[in-house]
């Protein structure tokens, strides 16, 4: 779950509720909070890099776990 901390359309509180609901169901999840970002997280280059880095790390984790190295 990725959220901009200044998002007015989908407030961080809703992202946190989704994150906790998934955790309660024992679904592996991560909450990524992007400081200073609104709904368009990737509007700033530094936020785009952060978004891509977290997304790639998530896929890399599962690629390694599946044994497809």
KOLPA-242203 format. One record per residue (C-alpha): residue in one letter; chain; x, y, z. Coordinates in steps of 0.2 Angstrom, whole numbers, plus 5000, padded with zeros to 4 digits. Layout:
! residues N
("A"; "A"; (X; Y; Z))
...
! end
This chain:
! residues 69
("X"; "A"; (5000; 5000; 5000))
("X"; "A"; (5008; 5016; 4994))
("X"; "A"; (5002; 5033; 5000))
("X"; "A"; (5007; 5051; 4998))
("X"; "A"; (5006; 5059; 5015))
("X"; "A"; (4998; 5075; 5008))
("X"; "A"; (4985; 5065; 4998))
("X"; "A"; (4968; 5074; 4999))
("X"; "A"; (4958; 5062; 4988))
("X"; "A"; (4964; 5046; 4997))
("X"; "A"; (4970; 5051; 5014))
("X"; "A"; (4984; 5042; 5023))
("X"; "A"; (4971; 5036; 5036))
("X"; "A"; (4962; 5026; 5023))
("X"; "A"; (4978; 5018; 5016))
("X"; "A"; (4983; 5014; 5034))
("X"; "A"; (4966; 5006; 5037))
("X"; "A"; (4968; 4995; 5021))
("X"; "A"; (4986; 4990; 5027))
("X"; "A"; (4979; 4985; 5044))
("X"; "A"; (4965; 4975; 5036))
("X"; "A"; (4976; 4965; 5025))
("X"; "A"; (4988; 4962; 5040))
("X"; "A"; (4973; 4956; 5050))
("X"; "A"; (4969; 4943; 5036))
("X"; "A"; (4988; 4938; 5037))
("X"; "A"; (4991; 4944; 5019))
("X"; "A"; (5009; 4950; 5017))
("X"; "A"; (5009; 4968; 5014))
("X"; "A"; (5019; 4984; 5016))
("X"; "A"; (5014; 5002; 5020))
("X"; "A"; (5025; 5015; 5011))
("X"; "A"; (5022; 5033; 5016))
("X"; "A"; (5029; 5046; 5004))
("X"; "A"; (5031; 5062; 5014))
("X"; "A"; (5026; 5078; 5005))
("X"; "A"; (5017; 5069; 4991))
("X"; "A"; (4999; 5071; 4986))
("X"; "A"; (4988; 5059; 4975))
("X"; "A"; (5001; 5060; 4961))
("X"; "A"; (5015; 5052; 4971))
("X"; "A"; (5027; 5052; 4956))
("X"; "A"; (5025; 5070; 4952))
("X"; "A"; (5042; 5074; 4959))
("X"; "A"; (5057; 5064; 4952))
("X"; "A"; (5063; 5059; 4969))
("X"; "A"; (5046; 5052; 4973))
("X"; "A"; (5045; 5043; 4957))
("X"; "A"; (5062; 5035; 4961))
("X"; "A"; (5056; 5030; 4978))
("X"; "A"; (5040; 5023; 4971))
("X"; "A"; (5050; 5013; 4958))
("X"; "A"; (5062; 5007; 4971))
("X"; "A"; (5049; 5000; 4982))
("X"; "A"; (5040; 4992; 4968))
("X"; "A"; (5055; 4983; 4961))
("X"; "A"; (5060; 4978; 4979))
("X"; "A"; (5043; 4970; 4981))
("X"; "A"; (5044; 4960; 4965))
("X"; "A"; (5062; 4955; 4968))
("X"; "A"; (5057; 4948; 4985))
("X"; "A"; (5044; 4936; 4977))
("X"; "A"; (5055; 4932; 4962))
("X"; "A"; (5069; 4926; 4974))
("X"; "A"; (5056; 4916; 4985))
("X"; "A"; (5049; 4907; 4970))
("X"; "A"; (5066; 4900; 4966))
("X"; "A"; (5067; 4909; 4949))
("X"; "A"; (5084; 4916; 4952))
! end
